[in-house]
């Protein structure tokens, strides 16, 4: 399996996470507090420097009101 850190799916996932946070009107600092993280971790995720696992993705999505099923459906349409 090829590395996924800069794959089209990973890049789009990061875009969707940033868009959802901004649309929700939440700062990185606010999101970090909701998730029990420090702001720098949220920044790393949003810059694509740190991947998140499924459980973290679910928590992130819940915190910003993002439909995780829609995200998965969209990512499946992209090349690996």
PDB file with SEQRES, HELIX, SHEET and CRYST1 records, atoms N, CA, C and O in Angstrom:
SEQRES   1 A   80  UNK UNK UNK UNK UNK UNK UNK UNK UNK UNK UNK UNK UNK          
SEQRES   2 A   80  UNK UNK UNK UNK UNK UNK UNK UNK UNK UNK UNK UNK UNK          
SEQRES   3 A   80  UNK UNK UNK UNK UNK UNK UNK UNK UNK UNK UNK UNK UNK          
SEQRES   4 A   80  UNK UNK UNK UNK UNK UNK UNK UNK UNK UNK UNK UNK UNK          
SEQRES   5 A   80  UNK UNK UNK UNK UNK UNK UNK UNK UNK UNK UNK UNK UNK          
SEQRES   6 A   80  UNK UNK UNK UNK UNK UNK UNK UNK UNK UNK UNK UNK UNK          
SEQRES   7 A   80  UNK UNK                                                      
HELIX    1 AA1 UNK A    8  UNK A   23  1                                  16    
HELIX    2 AA2 UNK A   28  UNK A   35  1                                   8    
HELIX    3 AA3 UNK A   39  UNK A   46  1                                   8    
HELIX    4 AA4 UNK A   54  UNK A   64  1                                  11    
HELIX    5 AA5 UNK A   68  UNK A   76  1                                   9    
CRYST1    1.000    1.000    1.000  90.00  90.00  90.00 P 1           1          
ATOM      1  N   UNK A   1       0.852  -1.167   0.000  1.00  0.00           N  
ATOM      2  CA  UNK A   1       0.000   0.000   0.000  1.00  0.00           C  
ATOM      3  C   UNK A   1       0.904   1.239   0.000  1.00  0.00           C  
ATOM      4  O   UNK A   1       1.835   1.325   0.801  1.00  0.00           O  
ATOM      5  N   UNK A   2       0.635   2.196  -0.895  1.00  0.00           N  
ATOM      6  CA  UNK A   2       1.453   3.406  -0.933  1.00  0.00           C  
ATOM      7  C   UNK A   2       1.178   4.304   0.268  1.00  0.00           C  
ATOM      8  O   UNK A   2       0.122   4.223   0.895  1.00  0.00           O  
ATOM      9  N   UNK A   3       2.135   5.150   0.571  1.00  0.00           N  
ATOM     10  CA  UNK A   3       1.959   6.103   1.666  1.00  0.00           C  
ATOM     11  C   UNK A   3       0.813   7.045   1.341  1.00  0.00           C  
ATOM     12  O   UNK A   3       0.579   7.372   0.178  1.00  0.00           O  
ATOM     13  N   UNK A   4       0.110   7.472   2.358  1.00  0.00           N  
ATOM     14  CA  UNK A   4      -1.076   8.301   2.123  1.00  0.00           C  
ATOM     15  C   UNK A   4      -0.912   9.748   2.548  1.00  0.00           C  
ATOM     16  O   UNK A   4      -1.826  10.544   2.331  1.00  0.00           O  
ATOM     17  N   UNK A   5       0.201  10.121   3.137  1.00  0.00           N  
ATOM     18  CA  UNK A   5       0.329  11.440   3.742  1.00  0.00           C  
ATOM     19  C   UNK A   5       0.105  12.584   2.744  1.00  0.00           C  
ATOM     20  O   UNK A   5      -0.430  13.617   3.146  1.00  0.00           O  
ATOM     21  N   UNK A   6       0.471  12.463   1.515  1.00  0.00           N  
ATOM     22  CA  UNK A   6       0.249  13.523   0.519  1.00  0.00           C  
ATOM     23  C   UNK A   6      -0.659  13.052  -0.624  1.00  0.00           C  
ATOM     24  O   UNK A   6      -0.665  13.644  -1.703  1.00  0.00           O  
ATOM     25  N   UNK A   7      -1.411  12.003  -0.382  1.00  0.00           N  
ATOM     26  CA  UNK A   7      -2.302  11.468  -1.411  1.00  0.00           C  
ATOM     27  C   UNK A   7      -3.460  12.430  -1.657  1.00  0.00           C  
ATOM     28  O   UNK A   7      -3.760  13.262  -0.800  1.00  0.00           O  
ATOM     29  N   UNK A   8      -4.117  12.329  -2.818  1.00  0.00           N  
ATOM     30  CA  UNK A   8      -5.282  13.185  -3.083  1.00  0.00           C  
ATOM     31  C   UNK A   8      -6.357  13.064  -2.011  1.00  0.00           C  
ATOM     32  O   UNK A   8      -6.996  14.055  -1.661  1.00  0.00           O  
ATOM     33  N   UNK A   9      -6.557  11.881  -1.498  1.00  0.00           N  
ATOM     34  CA  UNK A   9      -7.567  11.694  -0.456  1.00  0.00           C  
ATOM     35  C   UNK A   9      -7.186  12.414   0.839  1.00  0.00           C  
ATOM     36  O   UNK A   9      -8.024  13.058   1.471  1.00  0.00           O  
ATOM     37  N   UNK A  10      -5.929  12.299   1.220  1.00  0.00           N  
ATOM     38  CA  UNK A  10      -5.478  12.960   2.446  1.00  0.00           C  
ATOM     39  C   UNK A  10      -5.528  14.472   2.300  1.00  0.00           C  
ATOM     40  O   UNK A  10      -5.944  15.178   3.218  1.00  0.00           O  
ATOM     41  N   UNK A  11      -5.104  14.967   1.144  1.00  0.00           N  
ATOM     42  CA  UNK A  11      -5.135  16.414   0.902  1.00  0.00           C  
ATOM     43  C   UNK A  11      -6.568  16.926   0.973  1.00  0.00           C  
ATOM     44  O   UNK A  11      -6.829  17.961   1.586  1.00  0.00           O  
ATOM     45  N   UNK A  12      -7.488  16.212   0.355  1.00  0.00           N  
ATOM     46  CA  UNK A  12      -8.892  16.642   0.385  1.00  0.00           C  
ATOM     47  C   UNK A  12      -9.482  16.539   1.787  1.00  0.00           C  
ATOM     48  O   UNK A  12     -10.272  17.394   2.186  1.00  0.00           O  
ATOM     49  N   UNK A  13      -9.117  15.518   2.530  1.00  0.00           N  
ATOM     50  CA  UNK A  13      -9.597  15.389   3.904  1.00  0.00           C  
ATOM     51  C   UNK A  13      -9.198  16.615   4.712  1.00  0.00           C  
ATOM     52  O   UNK A  13     -10.019  17.182   5.433  1.00  0.00           O  
ATOM     53  N   UNK A  14      -7.961  17.017   4.596  1.00  0.00           N  
ATOM     54  CA  UNK A  14      -7.487  18.198   5.317  1.00  0.00           C  
ATOM     55  C   UNK A  14      -8.290  19.428   4.897  1.00  0.00           C  
ATOM     56  O   UNK A  14      -8.694  20.222   5.746  1.00  0.00           O  
ATOM     57  N   UNK A  15      -8.520  19.589   3.601  1.00  0.00           N  
ATOM     58  CA  UNK A  15      -9.315  20.720   3.121  1.00  0.00           C  
ATOM     59  C   UNK A  15     -10.708  20.712   3.731  1.00  0.00           C  
ATOM     60  O   UNK A  15     -11.207  21.751   4.164  1.00  0.00           O  
ATOM     61  N   UNK A  16     -11.328  19.552   3.767  1.00  0.00           N  
ATOM     62  CA  UNK A  16     -12.674  19.446   4.329  1.00  0.00           C  
ATOM     63  C   UNK A  16     -12.696  19.780   5.818  1.00  0.00           C  
ATOM     64  O   UNK A  16     -13.629  20.425   6.296  1.00  0.00           O  
ATOM     65  N   UNK A  17     -11.679  19.348   6.547  1.00  0.00           N  
ATOM     66  CA  UNK A  17     -11.617  19.632   7.973  1.00  0.00           C  
ATOM     67  C   UNK A  17     -11.459  21.129   8.230  1.00  0.00           C  
ATOM     68  O   UNK A  17     -12.124  21.694   9.099  1.00  0.00           O  
ATOM     69  N   UNK A  18     -10.577  21.758   7.468  1.00  0.00           N  
ATOM     70  CA  UNK A  18     -10.367  23.199   7.635  1.00  0.00           C  
ATOM     71  C   UNK A  18     -11.634  23.961   7.265  1.00  0.00           C  
ATOM     72  O   UNK A  18     -12.055  24.861   7.992  1.00  0.00           O  
ATOM     73  N   UNK A  19     -12.246  23.599   6.131  1.00  0.00           N  
ATOM     74  CA  UNK A  19     -13.473  24.266   5.690  1.00  0.00           C  
ATOM     75  C   UNK A  19     -14.577  24.136   6.744  1.00  0.00           C  
ATOM     76  O   UNK A  19     -15.282  25.105   7.027  1.00  0.00           O  
ATOM     77  N   UNK A  20     -14.726  22.961   7.316  1.00  0.00           N  
ATOM     78  CA  UNK A  20     -15.776  22.736   8.308  1.00  0.00           C  
ATOM     79  C   UNK A  20     -15.532  23.555   9.569  1.00  0.00           C  
ATOM     80  O   UNK A  20     -16.461  24.128  10.137  1.00  0.00           O  
ATOM     81  N   UNK A  21     -14.281  23.606   9.999  1.00  0.00           N  
ATOM     82  CA  UNK A  21     -13.967  24.386  11.199  1.00  0.00           C  
ATOM     83  C   UNK A  21     -14.255  25.864  10.967  1.00  0.00           C  
ATOM     84  O   UNK A  21     -14.866  26.528  11.804  1.00  0.00           O  
ATOM     85  N   UNK A  22     -13.812  26.363   9.833  1.00  0.00           N  
ATOM     86  CA  UNK A  22     -14.040  27.774   9.526  1.00  0.00           C  
ATOM     87  C   UNK A  22     -15.527  28.082   9.368  1.00  0.00           C  
ATOM     88  O   UNK A  22     -16.008  29.109   9.849  1.00  0.00           O  
ATOM     89  N   UNK A  23     -16.243  27.198   8.701  1.00  0.00           N  
ATOM     90  CA  UNK A  23     -17.686  27.392   8.514  1.00  0.00           C  
ATOM     91  C   UNK A  23     -18.410  27.424   9.856  1.00  0.00           C  
ATOM     92  O   UNK A  23     -19.387  28.154  10.024  1.00  0.00           O  
ATOM     93  N   UNK A  24     -17.931  26.636  10.799  1.00  0.00           N  
ATOM     94  CA  UNK A  24     -18.524  26.595  12.133  1.00  0.00           C  
ATOM     95  C   UNK A  24     -18.130  27.810  12.971  1.00  0.00           C  
ATOM     96  O   UNK A  24     -18.659  28.009  14.064  1.00  0.00           O  
ATOM     97  N   UNK A  25     -17.199  28.623  12.460  1.00  0.00           N  
ATOM     98  CA  UNK A  25     -16.773  29.806  13.185  1.00  0.00           C  
ATOM     99  C   UNK A  25     -15.934  29.500  14.412  1.00  0.00           C  
ATOM    100  O   UNK A  25     -15.974  30.222  15.407  1.00  0.00           O  
ATOM    101  N   UNK A  26     -15.170  28.413  14.325  1.00  0.00           N  
ATOM    102  CA  UNK A  26     -14.364  27.953  15.456  1.00  0.00           C  
ATOM    103  C   UNK A  26     -12.888  28.159  15.125  1.00  0.00           C  
ATOM    104  O   UNK A  26     -12.433  27.805  14.038  1.00  0.00           O  
ATOM    105  N   UNK A  27     -12.149  28.731  16.067  1.00  0.00           N  
ATOM    106  CA  UNK A  27     -10.708  28.887  15.881  1.00  0.00           C  
ATOM    107  C   UNK A  27     -10.006  27.568  16.174  1.00  0.00           C  
ATOM    108  O   UNK A  27     -10.583  26.663  16.778  1.00  0.00           O  
ATOM    109  N   UNK A  28      -8.763  27.472  15.741  1.00  0.00           N  
ATOM    110  CA  UNK A  28      -7.977  26.282  16.068  1.00  0.00           C  
ATOM    111  C   UNK A  28      -7.852  26.113  17.577  1.00  0.00           C  
ATOM    112  O   UNK A  28      -7.894  24.994  18.088  1.00  0.00           O  
ATOM    113  N   UNK A  29      -7.702  27.212  18.277  1.00  0.00           N  
ATOM    114  CA  UNK A  29      -7.573  27.158  19.735  1.00  0.00           C  
ATOM    115  C   UNK A  29      -8.852  26.630  20.376  1.00  0.00           C  
ATOM    116  O   UNK A  29      -8.804  25.796  21.280  1.00  0.00           O  
ATOM    117  N   UNK A  30     -10.000  27.124  19.897  1.00  0.00           N  
ATOM    118  CA  UNK A  30     -11.282  26.649  20.426  1.00  0.00           C  
ATOM    119  C   UNK A  30     -11.475  25.162  20.135  1.00  0.00           C  
ATOM    120  O   UNK A  30     -11.911  24.400  20.998  1.00  0.00           O  
ATOM    121  N   UNK A  31     -11.147  24.766  18.920  1.00  0.00           N  
ATOM    122  CA  UNK A  31     -11.290  23.361  18.552  1.00  0.00           C  
ATOM    123  C   UNK A  31     -10.384  22.488  19.411  1.00  0.00           C  
ATOM    124  O   UNK A  31     -10.797  21.437  19.899  1.00  0.00           O  
ATOM    125  N   UNK A  32      -9.163  22.929  19.586  1.00  0.00           N  
ATOM    126  CA  UNK A  32      -8.222  22.169  20.412  1.00  0.00           C  
ATOM    127  C   UNK A  32      -8.779  21.979  21.819  1.00  0.00           C  
ATOM    128  O   UNK A  32      -8.693  20.889  22.383  1.00  0.00           O  
ATOM    129  N   UNK A  33      -9.343  23.027  22.376  1.00  0.00           N  
ATOM    130  CA  UNK A  33      -9.917  22.929  23.723  1.00  0.00           C  
ATOM    131  C   UNK A  33     -11.064  21.929  23.757  1.00  0.00           C  
ATOM    132  O   UNK A  33     -11.176  21.142  24.697  1.00  0.00           O  
ATOM    133  N   UNK A  34     -11.914  21.955  22.736  1.00  0.00           N  
ATOM    134  CA  UNK A  34     -13.032  21.001  22.672  1.00  0.00           C  
ATOM    135  C   UNK A  34     -12.553  19.563  22.597  1.00  0.00           C  
ATOM    136  O   UNK A  34     -13.186  18.650  23.129  1.00  0.00           O  
ATOM    137  N   UNK A  35     -11.414  19.376  21.922  1.00  0.00           N  
ATOM    138  CA  UNK A  35     -10.892  18.022  21.709  1.00  0.00           C  
ATOM    139  C   UNK A  35      -9.897  17.588  22.773  1.00  0.00           C  
ATOM    140  O   UNK A  35      -9.451  16.440  22.771  1.00  0.00           O  
ATOM    141  N   UNK A  36      -9.545  18.491  23.683  1.00  0.00           N  
ATOM    142  CA  UNK A  36      -8.559  18.158  24.704  1.00  0.00           C  
ATOM    143  C   UNK A  36      -7.150  18.090  24.154  1.00  0.00           C  
ATOM    144  O   UNK A  36      -6.324  17.306  24.623  1.00  0.00           O  
ATOM    145  N   UNK A  37      -6.880  18.920  23.149  1.00  0.00           N  
ATOM    146  CA  UNK A  37      -5.568  18.976  22.515  1.00  0.00           C  
ATOM    147  C   UNK A  37      -4.975  20.361  22.694  1.00  0.00           C  
ATOM    148  O   UNK A  37      -5.629  21.264  23.215  1.00  0.00           O  
ATOM    149  N   UNK A  38      -3.745  20.521  22.264  1.00  0.00           N  
ATOM    150  CA  UNK A  38      -3.159  21.852  22.181  1.00  0.00           C  
ATOM    151  C   UNK A  38      -3.341  22.356  20.747  1.00  0.00           C  
ATOM    152  O   UNK A  38      -3.466  21.566  19.811  1.00  0.00           O  
ATOM    153  N   UNK A  39      -3.354  23.668  20.594  1.00  0.00           N  
ATOM    154  CA  UNK A  39      -3.603  24.277  19.289  1.00  0.00           C  
ATOM    155  C   UNK A  39      -2.609  23.802  18.235  1.00  0.00           C  
ATOM    156  O   UNK A  39      -2.972  23.663  17.067  1.00  0.00           O  
ATOM    157  N   UNK A  40      -1.378  23.555  18.623  1.00  0.00           N  
ATOM    158  CA  UNK A  40      -0.368  23.150  17.642  1.00  0.00           C  
ATOM    159  C   UNK A  40      -0.695  21.809  16.991  1.00  0.00           C  
ATOM    160  O   UNK A  40      -0.319  21.576  15.842  1.00  0.00           O  
ATOM    161  N   UNK A  41      -1.381  20.936  17.697  1.00  0.00           N  
ATOM    162  CA  UNK A  41      -1.775  19.644  17.114  1.00  0.00           C  
ATOM    163  C   UNK A  41      -2.842  19.873  16.042  1.00  0.00           C  
ATOM    164  O   UNK A  41      -2.785  19.268  14.971  1.00  0.00           O  
ATOM    165  N   UNK A  42      -3.803  20.733  16.324  1.00  0.00           N  
ATOM    166  CA  UNK A  42      -4.827  21.056  15.323  1.00  0.00           C  
ATOM    167  C   UNK A  42      -4.162  21.687  14.104  1.00  0.00           C  
ATOM    168  O   UNK A  42      -4.518  21.365  12.970  1.00  0.00           O  
ATOM    169  N   UNK A  43      -3.217  22.567  14.323  1.00  0.00           N  
ATOM    170  CA  UNK A  43      -2.487  23.194  13.224  1.00  0.00           C  
ATOM    171  C   UNK A  43      -1.755  22.150  12.377  1.00  0.00           C  
ATOM    172  O   UNK A  43      -1.793  22.206  11.148  1.00  0.00           O  
ATOM    173  N   UNK A  44      -1.098  21.213  13.029  1.00  0.00           N  
ATOM    174  CA  UNK A  44      -0.393  20.150  12.295  1.00  0.00           C  
ATOM    175  C   UNK A  44      -1.350  19.335  11.435  1.00  0.00           C  
ATOM    176  O   UNK A  44      -1.046  19.016  10.286  1.00  0.00           O  
ATOM    177  N   UNK A  45      -2.501  19.003  11.997  1.00  0.00           N  
ATOM    178  CA  UNK A  45      -3.508  18.246  11.241  1.00  0.00           C  
ATOM    179  C   UNK A  45      -3.948  19.057  10.027  1.00  0.00           C  
ATOM    180  O   UNK A  45      -4.027  18.533   8.916  1.00  0.00           O  
ATOM    181  N   UNK A  46      -4.233  20.338  10.246  1.00  0.00           N  
ATOM    182  CA  UNK A  46      -4.746  21.191   9.173  1.00  0.00           C  
ATOM    183  C   UNK A  46      -3.694  21.531   8.119  1.00  0.00           C  
ATOM    184  O   UNK A  46      -4.047  21.921   7.006  1.00  0.00           O  
ATOM    185  N   UNK A  47      -2.435  21.394   8.444  1.00  0.00           N  
ATOM    186  CA  UNK A  47      -1.371  21.611   7.456  1.00  0.00           C  
ATOM    187  C   UNK A  47      -0.973  20.311   6.764  1.00  0.00           C  
ATOM    188  O   UNK A  47      -0.121  20.304   5.875  1.00  0.00           O  
ATOM    189  N   UNK A  48      -1.595  19.220   7.178  1.00  0.00           N  
ATOM    190  CA  UNK A  48      -1.285  17.928   6.569  1.00  0.00           C  
ATOM    191  C   UNK A  48      -0.033  17.281   7.125  1.00  0.00           C  
ATOM    192  O   UNK A  48       0.459  16.307   6.555  1.00  0.00           O  
ATOM    193  N   UNK A  49       0.490  17.795   8.214  1.00  0.00           N  
ATOM    194  CA  UNK A  49       1.707  17.251   8.802  1.00  0.00           C  
ATOM    195  C   UNK A  49       1.464  16.128   9.783  1.00  0.00           C  
ATOM    196  O   UNK A  49       2.398  15.446  10.206  1.00  0.00           O  
ATOM    197  N   UNK A  50       0.206  15.935  10.145  1.00  0.00           N  
ATOM    198  CA  UNK A  50      -0.143  14.848  11.064  1.00  0.00           C  
ATOM    199  C   UNK A  50      -1.468  14.256  10.632  1.00  0.00           C  
ATOM    200  O   UNK A  50      -2.467  14.960  10.485  1.00  0.00           O  
ATOM    201  N   UNK A  51      -1.458  12.964  10.434  1.00  0.00           N  
ATOM    202  CA  UNK A  51      -2.713  12.280  10.108  1.00  0.00           C  
ATOM    203  C   UNK A  51      -3.491  12.024  11.385  1.00  0.00           C  
ATOM    204  O   UNK A  51      -2.932  12.012  12.481  1.00  0.00           O  
ATOM    205  N   UNK A  52      -4.788  11.820  11.224  1.00  0.00           N  
ATOM    206  CA  UNK A  52      -5.610  11.476  12.383  1.00  0.00           C  
ATOM    207  C   UNK A  52      -6.244  10.119  12.134  1.00  0.00           C  
ATOM    208  O   UNK A  52      -6.527   9.744  10.996  1.00  0.00           O  
ATOM    209  N   UNK A  53      -6.459   9.397  13.211  1.00  0.00           N  
ATOM    210  CA  UNK A  53      -7.088   8.088  13.063  1.00  0.00           C  
ATOM    211  C   UNK A  53      -8.609   8.258  13.006  1.00  0.00           C  
ATOM    212  O   UNK A  53      -9.124   9.369  13.131  1.00  0.00           O  
ATOM    213  N   UNK A  54      -9.296   7.177  12.823  1.00  0.00           N  
ATOM    214  CA  UNK A  54     -10.745   7.221  12.644  1.00  0.00           C  
ATOM    215  C   UNK A  54     -11.461   7.808  13.856  1.00  0.00           C  
ATOM    216  O   UNK A  54     -12.382   8.610  13.703  1.00  0.00           O  
ATOM    217  N   UNK A  55     -11.054   7.424  15.033  1.00  0.00           N  
ATOM    218  CA  UNK A  55     -11.699   7.930  16.246  1.00  0.00           C  
ATOM    219  C   UNK A  55     -11.468   9.436  16.366  1.00  0.00           C  
ATOM    220  O   UNK A  55     -12.393  10.177  16.697  1.00  0.00           O  
ATOM    221  N   UNK A  56     -10.249   9.891  16.100  1.00  0.00           N  
ATOM    222  CA  UNK A  56      -9.974  11.329  16.132  1.00  0.00           C  
ATOM    223  C   UNK A  56     -10.791  12.065  15.074  1.00  0.00           C  
ATOM    224  O   UNK A  56     -11.300  13.158  15.322  1.00  0.00           O  
ATOM    225  N   UNK A  57     -10.912  11.464  13.904  1.00  0.00           N  
ATOM    226  CA  UNK A  57     -11.717  12.071  12.847  1.00  0.00           C  
ATOM    227  C   UNK A  57     -13.166  12.216  13.286  1.00  0.00           C  
ATOM    228  O   UNK A  57     -13.787  13.251  13.046  1.00  0.00           O  
ATOM    229  N   UNK A  58     -13.700  11.201  13.918  1.00  0.00           N  
ATOM    230  CA  UNK A  58     -15.075  11.270  14.400  1.00  0.00           C  
ATOM    231  C   UNK A  58     -15.238  12.388  15.424  1.00  0.00           C  
ATOM    232  O   UNK A  58     -16.221  13.128  15.378  1.00  0.00           O  
ATOM    233  N   UNK A  59     -14.300  12.517  16.336  1.00  0.00           N  
ATOM    234  CA  UNK A  59     -14.371  13.564  17.350  1.00  0.00           C  
ATOM    235  C   UNK A  59     -14.242  14.948  16.733  1.00  0.00           C  
ATOM    236  O   UNK A  59     -14.961  15.874  17.110  1.00  0.00           O  
ATOM    237  N   UNK A  60     -13.327  15.085  15.787  1.00  0.00           N  
ATOM    238  CA  UNK A  60     -13.147  16.347  15.070  1.00  0.00           C  
ATOM    239  C   UNK A  60     -14.444  16.711  14.360  1.00  0.00           C  
ATOM    240  O   UNK A  60     -14.928  17.838  14.470  1.00  0.00           O  
ATOM    241  N   UNK A  61     -15.002  15.750  13.633  1.00  0.00           N  
ATOM    242  CA  UNK A  61     -16.238  15.990  12.886  1.00  0.00           C  
ATOM    243  C   UNK A  61     -17.382  16.394  13.812  1.00  0.00           C  
ATOM    244  O   UNK A  61     -18.125  17.326  13.506  1.00  0.00           O  
ATOM    245  N   UNK A  62     -17.527  15.711  14.924  1.00  0.00           N  
ATOM    246  CA  UNK A  62     -18.571  16.058  15.889  1.00  0.00           C  
ATOM    247  C   UNK A  62     -18.384  17.477  16.418  1.00  0.00           C  
ATOM    248  O   UNK A  62     -19.355  18.210  16.600  1.00  0.00           O  
ATOM    249  N   UNK A  63     -17.136  17.859  16.663  1.00  0.00           N  
ATOM    250  CA  UNK A  63     -16.844  19.171  17.249  1.00  0.00           C  
ATOM    251  C   UNK A  63     -17.159  20.324  16.305  1.00  0.00           C  
ATOM    252  O   UNK A  63     -17.446  21.433  16.755  1.00  0.00           O  
ATOM    253  N   UNK A  64     -17.107  20.070  14.997  1.00  0.00           N  
ATOM    254  CA  UNK A  64     -17.350  21.152  14.028  1.00  0.00           C  
ATOM    255  C   UNK A  64     -18.636  20.953  13.232  1.00  0.00           C  
ATOM    256  O   UNK A  64     -18.948  21.752  12.348  1.00  0.00           O  
ATOM    257  N   UNK A  65     -19.385  19.895  13.538  1.00  0.00           N  
ATOM    258  CA  UNK A  65     -20.647  19.649  12.841  1.00  0.00           C  
ATOM    259  C   UNK A  65     -20.482  19.142  11.425  1.00  0.00           C  
ATOM    260  O   UNK A  65     -21.267  19.485  10.542  1.00  0.00           O  
ATOM    261  N   UNK A  66     -19.464  18.328  11.206  1.00  0.00           N  
ATOM    262  CA  UNK A  66     -19.176  17.785   9.881  1.00  0.00           C  
ATOM    263  C   UNK A  66     -19.780  16.391   9.754  1.00  0.00           C  
ATOM    264  O   UNK A  66     -19.658  15.569  10.662  1.00  0.00           O  
ATOM    265  N   UNK A  67     -20.432  16.131   8.624  1.00  0.00           N  
ATOM    266  CA  UNK A  67     -21.013  14.814   8.359  1.00  0.00           C  
ATOM    267  C   UNK A  67     -19.911  13.863   7.903  1.00  0.00           C  
ATOM    268  O   UNK A  67     -19.457  13.935   6.761  1.00  0.00           O  
ATOM    269  N   UNK A  68     -19.490  12.988   8.781  1.00  0.00           N  
ATOM    270  CA  UNK A  68     -18.380  12.088   8.483  1.00  0.00           C  
ATOM    271  C   UNK A  68     -18.709  11.125   7.337  1.00  0.00           C  
ATOM    272  O   UNK A  68     -17.822  10.732   6.581  1.00  0.00           O  
ATOM    273  N   UNK A  69     -19.979  10.748   7.212  1.00  0.00           N  
ATOM    274  CA  UNK A  69     -20.361   9.853   6.121  1.00  0.00           C  
ATOM    275  C   UNK A  69     -20.206  10.546   4.775  1.00  0.00           C  
ATOM    276  O   UNK A  69     -19.773   9.931   3.800  1.00  0.00           O  
ATOM    277  N   UNK A  70     -20.554  11.808   4.725  1.00  0.00           N  
ATOM    278  CA  UNK A  70     -20.364  12.587   3.502  1.00  0.00           C  
ATOM    279  C   UNK A  70     -18.899  12.728   3.143  1.00  0.00           C  
ATOM    280  O   UNK A  70     -18.529  12.685   1.969  1.00  0.00           O  
ATOM    281  N   UNK A  71     -18.069  12.895   4.159  1.00  0.00           N  
ATOM    282  CA  UNK A  71     -16.625  13.002   3.937  1.00  0.00           C  
ATOM    283  C   UNK A  71     -16.100  11.704   3.328  1.00  0.00           C  
ATOM    284  O   UNK A  71     -15.368  11.725   2.338  1.00  0.00           O  
ATOM    285  N   UNK A  72     -16.472  10.598   3.915  1.00  0.00           N  
ATOM    286  CA  UNK A  72     -16.002   9.300   3.408  1.00  0.00           C  
ATOM    287  C   UNK A  72     -16.491   9.072   1.984  1.00  0.00           C  
ATOM    288  O   UNK A  72     -15.727   8.617   1.133  1.00  0.00           O  
ATOM    289  N   UNK A  73     -17.740   9.379   1.720  1.00  0.00           N  
ATOM    290  CA  UNK A  73     -18.278   9.211   0.366  1.00  0.00           C  
ATOM    291  C   UNK A  73     -17.494  10.047  -0.638  1.00  0.00           C  
ATOM    292  O   UNK A  73     -17.172   9.577  -1.729  1.00  0.00           O  
ATOM    293  N   UNK A  74     -17.186  11.300  -0.261  1.00  0.00           N  
ATOM    294  CA  UNK A  74     -16.426  12.158  -1.175  1.00  0.00           C  
ATOM    295  C   UNK A  74     -15.018  11.631  -1.390  1.00  0.00           C  
ATOM    296  O   UNK A  74     -14.533  11.606  -2.521  1.00  0.00           O  
ATOM    297  N   UNK A  75     -14.359  11.212  -0.326  1.00  0.00           N  
ATOM    298  CA  UNK A  75     -12.986  10.725  -0.454  1.00  0.00           C  
ATOM    299  C   UNK A  75     -12.906   9.453  -1.285  1.00  0.00           C  
ATOM    300  O   UNK A  75     -11.919   9.225  -1.985  1.00  0.00           O  
ATOM    301  N   UNK A  76     -13.936   8.630  -1.211  1.00  0.00           N  
ATOM    302  CA  UNK A  76     -13.935   7.394  -2.011  1.00  0.00           C  
ATOM    303  C   UNK A  76     -13.953   7.674  -3.510  1.00  0.00           C  
ATOM    304  O   UNK A  76     -13.529   6.832  -4.302  1.00  0.00           O  
ATOM    305  N   UNK A  77     -14.430   8.822  -3.898  1.00  0.00           N  
ATOM    306  CA  UNK A  77     -14.512   9.176  -5.316  1.00  0.00           C  
ATOM    307  C   UNK A  77     -13.163   9.625  -5.883  1.00  0.00           C  
ATOM    308  O   UNK A  77     -13.001   9.727  -7.099  1.00  0.00           O  
ATOM    309  N   UNK A  78     -12.211   9.888  -5.013  1.00  0.00           N  
ATOM    310  CA  UNK A  78     -10.896  10.373  -5.442  1.00  0.00           C  
ATOM    311  C   UNK A  78      -9.929   9.215  -5.669  1.00  0.00           C  
ATOM    312  O   UNK A  78     -10.111   8.131  -5.115  1.00  0.00           O  
ATOM    313  N   UNK A  79      -8.908   9.446  -6.479  1.00  0.00           N  
ATOM    314  CA  UNK A  79      -7.896   8.403  -6.671  1.00  0.00           C  
ATOM    315  C   UNK A  79      -7.106   8.182  -5.398  1.00  0.00           C  
ATOM    316  O   UNK A  79      -6.969   9.071  -4.558  1.00  0.00           O  
ATOM    317  N   UNK A  80      -6.595   6.975  -5.283  1.00  0.00           N  
ATOM    318  CA  UNK A  80      -5.784   6.652  -4.100  1.00  0.00           C  
ATOM    319  C   UNK A  80      -4.471   7.303  -4.243  1.00  0.00           C  
ATOM    320  O   UNK A  80      -3.618   7.172  -3.365  1.00  0.00           O  
TER     321      UNK A  80                                                      
END                                                                             
